Every structure is written in C-alpha cells, then in structure tokens.
Amino acid sequence: MQRFARSVTWRGLSLAVGLWLGLAQVQAAPAVIWAESLYNPQPRPDDRVLPLPCGGAMAFRVVATPGREAGYAVTGPFERADATPYLLLGKYEVSGLQAQTLAAQAAGAPCPKPQAMLQSPQVGDWWEALEMADRYSLWLAANADSIPACAEGATPCLPRVDGVPAYLRLPSEDE
C-alpha cells in the first residue's frame, strides 16, 4: 500500500497525516468553539481545519508535491482540481493548548480552558510528538463518521482518500 503524508508541526518536528484504516463508533459531529485566533490567526482560503476534542481545532496548509514522475521523493495523497498532488502540513507549531486538549481527552480529564497563555509552542521530544499524533489519530478515528470530508468544502473537516479518513504520523526523512 502506498504511504500518504500530511503534517502538523511540533516545535521543529512535524506530524504527518496519513490514512486511518480503522473506523470507530459514530458520535455527534465535533463543533469548533475556540476563537479562530487560537488555532488559525492568519486564515487563508485553501487552509484545511481539522477539529480537536474540547471544541478546538488545528489548521493545515496545502502544499503541492510534483510527485515521483517529476523526480521528487514525496508525493501527496490528495489532488487539486488540476490533478496536482498535495500534502497537508501544519500551518503553525502545535500550541500548549492543543497538546493539553489531546492529553486531557486521552486521560478522560476535563478540557483545558482556552486562553492566550497556552498559545506558546508545545515543547517536547520525539516520543511526546509520537504520542500526541497517536492521541489525535485515535480521536479522529473515533469521530470520523461525524466529521465531513474536506473535499465537500466543509470546515472543520477530515481529509480522506478514496473515502478512507486520514490520521497523523511523524514524517519520513524525505518528507
């Protein structure tokens, strides 16, 4: 199976979104209630916003990848209308609020209160980034049936390839 990649940054590291092969129980659609300034202070029309637990969100940027036939090692799993493949990369570093939200959800703890003091980048190591990607992926999988596909123009949304929902992972060296 071909590997797919999209990513979100974590203090110098990136988390990549790939394909999630499992689906979980259907839940109510997650609503984003955080102020946009907490997850996408400089929105652009082609941004992709994925929901987070606790009413949060994370912004991703579309990055075109010419593909292997053009001599590039990385090709994106998604395609623009002109058939150009692309990846989704994290538009901003993962904030303390986003990381705390995922940790609270995984532990069954109360949601952190959205506040400006939690906007600084999350500082962590490679293992913590791996754990956060796993937490986010599990949450996305559990909520996949209630999150609209990005292809439908919805925001927030969950990217899909051939109907299969995406998940996050750390990127390869080439990526």
N, CA and C atoms as a LAMMPS dump frame, in Angstrom:
ITEM: TIMESTEP
0
ITEM: NUMBER OF ATOMS
525
ITEM: BOX BOUNDS ff ff ff
-5.0000000000000000e+02 5.0000000000000000e+02
-5.0000000000000000e+02 5.0000000000000000e+02
-5.0000000000000000e+02 5.0000000000000000e+02
ITEM: ATOMS id mol type element x y z
1 1 1 N 0.842 -1.191 0
2 1 2 C 0 0 0
3 1 3 C 0.881 1.245 0
4 2 1 N 0.514 2.219 -0.746
5 2 2 C 1.262 3.462 -0.823
6 2 3 C 1.1 4.252 0.463
7 3 1 N 2.171 4.875 0.951
8 3 2 C 2.115 5.698 2.154
9 3 3 C 1.658 7.107 1.767
10 4 1 N 0.861 7.692 2.644
11 4 2 C 0.367 9.034 2.396
12 4 3 C 0.826 9.936 3.529
13 5 1 N 1.021 11.234 3.254
14 5 2 C 1.531 12.128 4.285
15 5 3 C 0.889 13.494 4.244
16 6 1 N 0.66 13.986 5.435
17 6 2 C 0.225 15.367 5.693
18 6 3 C 0.796 15.698 7.044
19 7 1 N 1.042 16.921 7.356
20 7 2 C 1.685 17.126 8.645
21 7 3 C 1.28 18.373 9.377
22 8 1 N 1.631 18.381 10.652
23 8 2 C 1.401 19.481 11.567
24 8 3 C 2.671 19.625 12.415
25 9 1 N 3.166 20.827 12.682
26 9 2 C 4.446 20.962 13.346
27 9 3 C 4.345 20.834 14.858
28 10 1 N 5.438 20.375 15.45
29 10 2 C 5.559 20.234 16.904
30 10 3 C 6.949 20.691 17.273
31 11 1 N 7.136 21.93 17.481
32 11 2 C 8.412 22.529 17.89
33 11 3 C 9.589 21.946 17.113
34 12 1 N 9.56 22.136 15.818
35 12 2 C 10.647 21.676 14.969
36 12 3 C 10.414 20.298 14.375
37 13 1 N 9.48 19.559 14.921
38 13 2 C 9.125 18.268 14.346
39 13 3 C 7.832 18.439 13.583
40 14 1 N 7.512 17.53 12.752
41 14 2 C 6.236 17.576 12.049
42 14 3 C 5.487 16.29 12.278
43 15 1 N 4.192 16.401 12.364
44 15 2 C 3.33 15.243 12.413
45 15 3 C 2.707 15.142 11.035
46 16 1 N 2.696 14.006 10.461
47 16 2 C 2.131 13.846 9.133
48 16 3 C 0.823 13.094 9.219
49 17 1 N -0.091 13.461 8.369
50 17 2 C -1.381 12.808 8.322
51 17 3 C -1.333 11.764 7.22
52 18 1 N -1.721 10.582 7.513
53 18 2 C -1.772 9.504 6.533
54 18 3 C -3.171 8.935 6.482
55 19 1 N -3.319 7.707 6.153
56 19 2 C -4.64 7.095 6.091
57 19 3 C -4.917 6.299 7.346
58 20 1 N -6.069 6.456 7.886
59 20 2 C -6.518 5.7 9.041
60 20 3 C -7.347 4.545 8.51
61 21 1 N -6.959 3.339 8.857
62 21 2 C -7.625 2.186 8.292
63 21 3 C -8.761 1.674 9.152
64 22 1 N -8.903 2.161 10.358
65 22 2 C -9.984 1.693 11.218
66 22 3 C -11.014 2.779 11.441
67 23 1 N -12.24 2.375 11.654
68 23 2 C -13.31 3.313 11.974
69 23 3 C -13.868 2.945 13.345
70 24 1 N -14.425 3.91 14.045
71 24 2 C -14.963 3.661 15.373
72 24 3 C -16.444 4.008 15.407
73 25 1 N -16.989 4.01 16.616
74 25 2 C -18.417 4.274 16.782
75 25 3 C -18.766 5.694 16.348
76 26 1 N -19.994 5.861 15.88
77 26 2 C -20.473 7.17 15.439
78 26 3 C -20.784 8.033 16.657
79 27 1 N -20.328 9.274 16.625
80 27 2 C -20.603 10.232 17.683
81 27 3 C -21.117 11.514 17.039
82 28 1 N -21.598 12.431 17.871
83 28 2 C -22.086 13.713 17.356
84 28 3 C -20.923 14.469 16.726
85 29 1 N -21.231 15.235 15.694
86 29 2 C -20.189 15.999 14.995
87 29 3 C -19.502 16.958 15.964
88 30 1 N -18.155 16.947 15.995
89 30 2 C -17.443 17.864 16.877
90 30 3 C -17.556 19.296 16.355
91 31 1 N -17.915 20.191 17.225
92 31 2 C -18.045 21.601 16.856
93 31 3 C -16.818 22.365 17.333
94 32 1 N -16.342 23.306 16.54
95 32 2 C -15.226 24.154 16.944
96 32 3 C -15.814 25.373 17.633
97 33 1 N -15.466 25.541 18.912
98 33 2 C -15.962 26.685 19.681
99 33 3 C -14.842 27.64 20.085
100 34 1 N -13.589 27.235 19.86
101 34 2 C -12.472 28.127 20.155
102 34 3 C -12.502 29.302 19.188
103 35 1 N -12.019 30.428 19.645
104 35 2 C -11.845 31.582 18.757
105 35 3 C -10.823 31.215 17.688
106 36 1 N -11.062 31.627 16.444
107 36 2 C -10.165 31.286 15.347
108 36 3 C -8.731 31.74 15.626
109 37 1 N -8.557 32.808 16.381
110 37 2 C -7.216 33.309 16.698
111 37 3 C -6.394 32.307 17.509
112 38 1 N -7.053 31.328 18.139
113 38 2 C -6.346 30.313 18.926
114 38 3 C -5.78 29.178 18.07
115 39 1 N -6.281 28.992 16.862
116 39 2 C -5.797 27.887 16.034
117 39 3 C -5.44 28.295 14.6
118 40 1 N -5.874 29.479 14.145
119 40 2 C -5.561 29.923 12.786
120 40 3 C -5.626 31.45 12.718
121 41 1 N -4.632 32.12 13.33
122 41 2 C -4.694 33.588 13.389
123 41 3 C -4.567 34.291 12.045
124 42 1 N -4.053 33.61 11.011
125 42 2 C -3.933 34.205 9.685
126 42 3 C -4.565 33.27 8.662
127 43 1 N -5.904 33.162 8.656
128 43 2 C -6.569 32.217 7.757
129 43 3 C -6.385 32.573 6.286
130 44 1 N -6.319 31.512 5.465
131 44 2 C -6.272 31.657 4.015
132 44 3 C -7.335 30.745 3.429
133 45 1 N -7.824 31.052 2.226
134 45 2 C -8.923 30.279 1.641
135 45 3 C -8.647 28.785 1.473
136 46 1 N -7.384 28.405 1.215
137 46 2 C -7.117 26.99 0.995
138 46 3 C -6.653 26.243 2.247
139 47 1 N -6.734 26.856 3.419
140 47 2 C -6.411 26.16 4.663
141 47 3 C -7.388 25.019 4.883
142 48 1 N -6.93 23.986 5.548
143 48 2 C -7.804 22.897 5.999
144 48 3 C -7.777 22.94 7.517
145 49 1 N -8.933 22.954 8.127
146 49 2 C -9.044 22.985 9.584
147 49 3 C -9.637 21.665 10.039
148 50 1 N -8.894 20.971 10.896
149 50 2 C -9.362 19.714 11.477
150 50 3 C -9.809 19.985 12.899
151 51 1 N -10.892 19.342 13.327
152 51 2 C -11.356 19.56 14.693
153 51 3 C -10.458 18.843 15.701
154 52 1 N -10.472 19.333 16.923
155 52 2 C -9.813 18.71 18.067
156 52 3 C -10.876 18.448 19.126
157 53 1 N -10.585 17.629 20.106
158 53 2 C -11.528 17.485 21.222
159 53 3 C -11.721 18.84 21.914
160 54 1 N -12.688 18.931 22.755
161 54 2 C -12.938 20.114 23.59
162 54 3 C -13.3 21.357 22.788
163 55 1 N -13.769 21.194 21.555
164 55 2 C -14.163 22.335 20.75
165 55 3 C -13.008 23.049 20.093
166 56 1 N -11.85 22.402 20.037
167 56 2 C -10.669 23.015 19.452
168 56 3 C -10.512 22.684 17.989
169 57 1 N -9.409 23.154 17.423
170 57 2 C -9.112 22.902 16.019
171 57 3 C -7.622 23.06 15.779
172 58 1 N -7.184 22.588 14.604
173 58 2 C -5.797 22.724 14.172
174 58 3 C -5.826 23.043 12.679
175 59 1 N -5.047 24.03 12.266
176 59 2 C -5.01 24.459 10.869
177 59 3 C -3.871 23.779 10.115
178 60 1 N -4.162 23.378 8.88
179 60 2 C -3.193 22.748 7.996
180 60 3 C -3.106 23.537 6.695
181 61 1 N -1.962 23.465 6.064
182 61 2 C -1.683 24.197 4.836
183 61 3 C -1.529 23.219 3.678
184 62 1 N -2.127 23.521 2.558
185 62 2 C -1.988 22.71 1.356
186 62 3 C -0.616 22.998 0.734
187 63 1 N 0.171 21.931 0.503
188 63 2 C 1.492 22.061 -0.112
189 63 3 C 1.551 21.122 -1.311
190 64 1 N 1.636 21.704 -2.504
191 64 2 C 1.688 20.9 -3.73
192 64 3 C 2.979 20.091 -3.78
193 65 1 N 2.882 18.858 -4.267
194 65 2 C 4.048 17.982 -4.433
195 65 3 C 4.053 17.478 -5.87
196 66 1 N 5.064 17.834 -6.645
197 66 2 C 5.088 17.432 -8.048
198 66 3 C 5.043 15.922 -8.269
199 67 1 N 5.542 15.14 -7.314
200 67 2 C 5.446 13.69 -7.428
201 67 3 C 6.694 13.015 -7.95
202 68 1 N 6.7 11.699 -7.854
203 68 2 C 7.857 10.89 -8.242
204 68 3 C 8.189 11.002 -9.723
205 69 1 N 7.189 11.095 -10.569
206 69 2 C 7.454 11.204 -12.004
207 69 3 C 8.202 12.49 -12.35
208 70 1 N 8.156 13.486 -11.474
209 70 2 C 8.885 14.735 -11.684
210 70 3 C 10.225 14.722 -10.941
211 71 1 N 10.585 13.572 -10.347
212 71 2 C 11.868 13.447 -9.676
213 71 3 C 11.862 13.763 -8.195
214 72 1 N 10.686 13.905 -7.595
215 72 2 C 10.6 14.206 -6.175
216 72 3 C 10.315 12.927 -5.394
217 73 1 N 10.909 12.811 -4.211
218 73 2 C 10.754 11.599 -3.407
219 73 3 C 9.385 11.522 -2.733
220 74 1 N 8.733 12.65 -2.563
221 74 2 C 7.463 12.697 -1.837
222 74 3 C 6.348 13.11 -2.785
223 75 1 N 5.234 12.425 -2.693
224 75 2 C 4.052 12.823 -3.453
225 75 3 C 2.86 12.813 -2.502
226 76 1 N 1.991 13.774 -2.642
227 76 2 C 0.842 13.87 -1.758
228 76 3 C -0.277 12.928 -2.143
229 77 1 N -1.074 12.525 -1.163
230 77 2 C -2.179 11.607 -1.42
231 77 3 C -3.43 12.303 -1.937
232 78 1 N -3.478 13.599 -1.786
233 78 2 C -4.661 14.352 -2.178
234 78 3 C -4.386 15.035 -3.512
235 79 1 N -5.445 15.361 -4.239
236 79 2 C -5.265 16.016 -5.539
237 79 3 C -6.119 17.272 -5.644
238 80 1 N -5.521 18.292 -6.244
239 80 2 C -6.261 19.515 -6.563
240 80 3 C -7.124 19.229 -7.791
241 81 1 N -7.945 20.163 -8.161
242 81 2 C -8.81 20.008 -9.336
243 81 3 C -8.005 19.769 -10.609
244 82 1 N -6.774 20.312 -10.663
245 82 2 C -5.924 20.109 -11.845
246 82 3 C -5.076 18.838 -11.752
247 83 1 N -5.378 17.964 -10.801
248 83 2 C -4.708 16.67 -10.569
249 83 3 C -3.322 16.797 -9.94
250 84 1 N -2.925 17.99 -9.483
251 84 2 C -1.657 18.153 -8.78
252 84 3 C -1.788 17.541 -7.39
253 85 1 N -0.899 16.6 -7.035
254 85 2 C -0.969 16.009 -5.704
255 85 3 C -0.497 17.01 -4.645
256 86 1 N -0.997 16.863 -3.437
257 86 2 C -0.555 17.735 -2.355
258 86 3 C -0.603 17.015 -1.014
259 87 1 N 0.146 17.589 -0.07
260 87 2 C 0.166 17.163 1.324
261 87 3 C -0.51 18.247 2.148
262 88 1 N -0.873 17.915 3.355
263 88 2 C -1.324 18.923 4.315
264 88 3 C -0.261 18.998 5.401
265 89 1 N 0.295 20.191 5.584
266 89 2 C 1.307 20.42 6.607
267 89 3 C 0.744 21.351 7.657
268 90 1 N 1.158 21.126 8.881
269 90 2 C 0.717 22 9.957
270 90 3 C 1.104 23.431 9.659
271 91 1 N 0.156 24.309 9.764
272 91 2 C 0.387 25.71 9.434
273 91 3 C 1.148 26.421 10.544
274 92 1 N 0.961 25.983 11.768
275 92 2 C 1.6 26.587 12.936
276 92 3 C 2.172 25.481 13.819
277 93 1 N 3.057 25.858 14.711
278 93 2 C 3.53 24.901 15.704
279 93 3 C 2.352 24.501 16.584
280 94 1 N 2.387 23.285 17.076
281 94 2 C 1.333 22.811 17.975
282 94 3 C 1.441 23.609 19.271
283 95 1 N 0.344 24.202 19.681
284 95 2 C 0.349 25.037 20.891
285 95 3 C 0.181 24.184 22.144
286 96 1 N 0.518 24.771 23.273
287 96 2 C 0.305 24.105 24.557
288 96 3 C -1.16 23.758 24.745
289 97 1 N -2.061 24.63 24.304
290 97 2 C -3.495 24.38 24.422
291 97 3 C -3.905 23.162 23.604
292 98 1 N -3.412 23.056 22.381
293 98 2 C -3.76 21.909 21.54
294 98 3 C -3.223 20.605 22.151
295 99 1 N -1.981 20.629 22.616
296 99 2 C -1.391 19.439 23.224
297 99 3 C -2.118 19.06 24.516
298 100 1 N -2.438 20.046 25.353
299 100 2 C -3.155 19.764 26.605
300 100 3 C -4.555 19.231 26.332
301 101 1 N -5.189 19.718 25.283
302 101 2 C -6.52 19.244 24.908
303 101 3 C -6.481 17.762 24.559
304 102 1 N -5.504 17.359 23.756
305 102 2 C -5.387 15.95 23.379
306 102 3 C -5.037 15.076 24.575
307 103 1 N -4.183 15.576 25.455
308 103 2 C -3.815 14.816 26.659
309 103 3 C -5.02 14.664 27.587
310 104 1 N -5.794 15.719 27.761
311 104 2 C -6.978 15.662 28.63
312 104 3 C -8.007 14.688 28.072
313 105 1 N -8.233 14.726 26.769
314 105 2 C -9.202 13.826 26.157
315 105 3 C -8.773 12.377 26.342
316 106 1 N -7.492 12.089 26.13
317 106 2 C -6.984 10.717 26.248
318 106 3 C -7.089 10.203 27.682
319 107 1 N -6.94 11.096 28.658
320 107 2 C -6.976 10.705 30.07
321 107 3 C -8.381 10.766 30.658
322 108 1 N -9.339 11.256 29.88
323 108 2 C -10.691 11.427 30.412
324 108 3 C -10.78 12.569 31.407
325 109 1 N -9.856 13.504 31.318
326 109 2 C -9.801 14.66 32.212
327 109 3 C -10.61 15.819 31.626
328 110 1 N -10.916 16.813 32.46
329 110 2 C -11.637 17.986 31.948
330 110 3 C -10.819 18.728 30.89
331 111 1 N -11.519 19.391 29.999
332 111 2 C -10.869 20.17 28.945
333 111 3 C -10.136 21.362 29.538
334 112 1 N -8.961 21.699 28.982
335 112 2 C -8.291 22.917 29.441
336 112 3 C -9.08 24.136 28.962
337 113 1 N -8.98 25.194 29.715
338 113 2 C -9.671 26.441 29.35
339 113 3 C -8.857 27.16 28.267
340 114 1 N -9.476 27.468 27.112
341 114 2 C -8.754 28.206 26.067
342 114 3 C -8.329 29.574 26.589
343 115 1 N -7.032 29.836 26.533
344 115 2 C -6.509 31.118 26.986
345 115 3 C -5.191 31.423 26.28
346 116 1 N -4.898 32.698 26.167
347 116 2 C -3.726 33.148 25.422
348 116 3 C -2.427 32.6 25.991
349 117 1 N -2.335 32.395 27.305
350 117 2 C -1.077 31.929 27.896
351 117 3 C -0.709 30.511 27.447
352 118 1 N -1.656 29.778 26.874
353 118 2 C -1.375 28.429 26.377
354 118 3 C -1.08 28.429 24.874
355 119 1 N -0.878 29.602 24.282
356 119 2 C -0.643 29.711 22.849
357 119 3 C 0.807 29.481 22.444
358 120 1 N 1.714 29.478 23.403
359 120 2 C 3.107 29.254 23.025
360 120 3 C 3.277 27.831 22.507
361 121 1 N 4.301 27.616 21.664
362 121 2 C 4.508 26.284 21.097
363 121 3 C 4.75 25.234 22.173
364 122 1 N 4.227 24.058 21.937
365 122 2 C 4.447 22.934 22.839
366 122 3 C 5.892 22.484 22.693
367 123 1 N 6.61 22.407 23.788
368 123 2 C 7.988 21.947 23.759
369 123 3 C 7.985 20.49 24.188
370 124 1 N 8.562 19.642 23.362
371 124 2 C 8.586 18.229 23.697
372 124 3 C 9.619 17.512 22.862
373 125 1 N 9.74 16.229 23.125
374 125 2 C 10.697 15.441 22.357
375 125 3 C 9.97 14.579 21.331
376 126 1 N 10.743 13.797 20.603
377 126 2 C 10.213 12.957 19.532
378 126 3 C 9.155 11.998 20.049
379 127 1 N 9.393 11.381 21.211
380 127 2 C 8.44 10.412 21.769
381 127 3 C 7.122 11.08 22.141
382 128 1 N 7.191 12.285 22.675
383 128 2 C 5.97 13.018 23.011
384 128 3 C 5.2 13.398 21.747
385 129 1 N 5.922 13.737 20.692
386 129 2 C 5.27 14.045 19.42
387 129 3 C 4.569 12.806 18.869
388 130 1 N 5.222 11.655 18.974
389 130 2 C 4.613 10.393 18.547
390 130 3 C 3.332 10.112 19.324
391 131 1 N 3.391 10.317 20.634
392 131 2 C 2.221 10.078 21.483
393 131 3 C 1.086 11.031 21.136
394 132 1 N 1.412 12.291 20.887
395 132 2 C 0.368 13.247 20.533
396 132 3 C -0.277 12.88 19.195
397 133 1 N 0.531 12.482 18.227
398 133 2 C -0.008 12.07 16.93
399 133 3 C -0.946 10.884 17.105
400 134 1 N -0.567 9.949 17.952
401 134 2 C -1.406 8.782 18.204
402 134 3 C -2.725 9.191 18.868
403 135 1 N -2.641 10.053 19.869
404 135 2 C -3.87 10.526 20.539
405 135 3 C -4.814 11.195 19.547
406 136 1 N -4.258 12.062 18.721
407 136 2 C -5.075 12.79 17.754
408 136 3 C -5.675 11.815 16.744
409 137 1 N -4.879 10.871 16.266
410 137 2 C -5.357 9.883 15.303
411 137 3 C -6.494 9.048 15.868
412 138 1 N -6.34 8.614 17.109
413 138 2 C -7.389 7.81 17.752
414 138 3 C -8.673 8.621 17.888
415 139 1 N -8.546 9.879 18.252
416 139 2 C -9.733 10.718 18.397
417 139 3 C -10.392 10.957 17.032
418 140 1 N -9.58 11.237 16.015
419 140 2 C -10.138 11.426 14.672
420 140 3 C -10.857 10.158 14.202
421 141 1 N -10.26 8.998 14.457
422 141 2 C -10.888 7.731 14.049
423 141 3 C -12.208 7.523 14.767
424 142 1 N -12.245 7.832 16.049
425 142 2 C -13.465 7.657 16.833
426 142 3 C -14.582 8.59 16.374
427 143 1 N -14.21 9.699 15.765
428 143 2 C -15.19 10.702 15.344
429 143 3 C -15.316 10.815 13.825
430 144 1 N -14.644 9.951 13.084
431 144 2 C -14.568 10.069 11.619
432 144 3 C -15.935 10.111 10.945
433 145 1 N -16.878 9.308 11.413
434 145 2 C -18.19 9.274 10.765
435 145 3 C -18.961 10.575 10.915
436 146 1 N -18.6 11.376 11.92
437 146 2 C -19.338 12.619 12.137
438 146 3 C -18.601 13.861 11.635
439 147 1 N -17.407 13.685 11.096
440 147 2 C -16.633 14.82 10.577
441 147 3 C -16.722 14.798 9.047
442 148 1 N -17.206 15.867 8.448
443 148 2 C -17.334 15.876 6.977
444 148 3 C -15.98 15.823 6.282
445 149 1 N -15.972 15.289 5.083
446 149 2 C -14.756 15.229 4.27
447 149 3 C -14.371 16.629 3.799
448 150 1 N -13.082 16.883 3.719
449 150 2 C -12.605 18.188 3.247
450 150 3 C -13.001 18.444 1.796
451 151 1 N -13.128 17.402 1.013
452 151 2 C -13.488 17.545 -0.396
453 151 3 C -14.863 18.187 -0.571
454 152 1 N -15.671 18.114 0.457
455 152 2 C -17.003 18.7 0.381
456 152 3 C -16.992 20.188 0.707
457 153 1 N -15.813 20.759 0.961
458 153 2 C -15.685 22.178 1.256
459 153 3 C -16.032 22.546 2.68
460 154 1 N -16.246 21.551 3.532
461 154 2 C -16.62 21.81 4.916
462 154 3 C -15.412 22.26 5.728
463 155 1 N -15.668 23.003 6.781
464 155 2 C -14.646 23.347 7.749
465 155 3 C -15.309 23.431 9.114
466 156 1 N -14.84 22.736 10.118
467 156 2 C -13.717 21.812 10.066
468 156 3 C -14.065 20.562 9.258
469 157 1 N -13.009 19.85 8.896
470 157 2 C -13.205 18.662 8.074
471 157 3 C -12.145 17.619 8.397
472 158 1 N -12.294 16.444 7.802
473 158 2 C -11.319 15.373 7.948
474 158 3 C -10.921 14.917 6.544
475 159 1 N -9.653 15.08 6.184
476 159 2 C -9.224 14.641 4.854
477 159 3 C -9.454 13.145 4.664
478 160 1 N -9.767 12.765 3.439
479 160 2 C -9.979 11.365 3.091
480 160 3 C -9.381 11.101 1.713
481 161 1 N -8.958 9.859 1.511
482 161 2 C -8.507 9.401 0.2
483 161 3 C -9.334 8.175 -0.112
484 162 1 N -10.062 8.229 -1.208
485 162 2 C -10.962 7.137 -1.586
486 162 3 C -11.905 6.779 -0.438
487 163 1 N -12.358 7.789 0.29
488 163 2 C -13.305 7.591 1.381
489 163 3 C -12.694 7.156 2.7
490 164 1 N -11.389 6.906 2.739
491 164 2 C -10.723 6.461 3.966
492 164 3 C -10.206 7.686 4.723
493 165 1 N -10.599 7.858 6.008
494 165 2 C -10.17 9.019 6.793
495 165 3 C -8.671 9.041 7.064
496 166 1 N -8.125 10.233 7.21
497 166 2 C -6.705 10.436 7.471
498 166 3 C -6.369 10.257 8.951
499 167 1 N -5.087 10.064 9.214
500 167 2 C -4.565 10.045 10.578
501 167 3 C -3.223 10.77 10.583
502 168 1 N -2.709 11.074 11.777
503 168 2 C -1.442 11.776 11.889
504 168 3 C -0.321 10.795 12.184
505 169 1 N 0.853 11.117 11.67
506 169 2 C 2.064 10.352 11.954
507 169 3 C 3.254 11.284 11.793
508 170 1 N 4.387 10.875 12.318
509 170 2 C 5.597 11.641 12.11
510 170 3 C 6.064 11.412 10.679
511 171 1 N 6.652 12.42 10.067
512 171 2 C 7.054 12.286 8.673
513 171 3 C 8.31 11.432 8.511
514 172 1 N 8.504 10.969 7.31
515 172 2 C 9.737 10.253 6.972
516 172 3 C 10.858 11.275 6.784
517 173 1 N 12.077 10.793 6.646
518 173 2 C 13.203 11.685 6.426
519 173 3 C 13.033 12.474 5.128
520 174 1 N 12.546 11.821 4.068
521 174 2 C 12.323 12.509 2.791
522 174 3 C 11.28 13.613 2.923
523 175 1 N 10.236 13.336 3.717
524 175 2 C 9.175 14.327 3.877
525 175 3 C 9.663 15.511 4.665
